[in-house]
Amino acid sequence: MLLPFIVLIGAMFLMTRSAKKKQQQAAEMRNQMQPGSGVRTIGGMYATVKEVGDETVLLEVAPGVHAVYAKNAIGAVLEDSEYNRIVHGDDDTVVPDDASSLTEAAEKADEADEPGETAKADLTKKTDADEGDKDGKADGKADGETEAK
């Protein structure tokens, strides 16, 4: 009879313990902020830390643009490499400006199959009426006519 209460109390203890642990980790992360660190706010804005106060942080959100935020508004302190990749686009991946690189492979494959001739996709819908009569009047009826009485 006491088993459900013991299980409930144990579950509540574990949930509060994990919540406290997460809060302690977040507070520790915020205390490790130093000027020059890249951060992401809980609103999703990326900025550079300029000054750290007791309860506030001065962030540079753009060159020459500063804003004061509460320390609790900092969602994550980022490593320099990750911050530079996100904010400045320092990444080794090359993205083409147009879609030509996407179609070049398909064109080369078509040329290998049939030299001098490019295949075009037939996007028309074929029905029995279309195959019987190309004018669309397979049974002698015009568009919209029905056999309703």
ABEGO torsion letter per residue (X at the ends): XAAAAAAAAAAAAAAAAAAAAAAAAAAAAAAABBBGBBBBBAAGBBBBBABBBAABBBBBABBGBBBBBBAAABABBBBAAAAAAAAAGBBABBBBABAAAAAAAAAAAAAAABBGBBBBBBABBBBAAAAABAAGBAAGBBBGBBABX
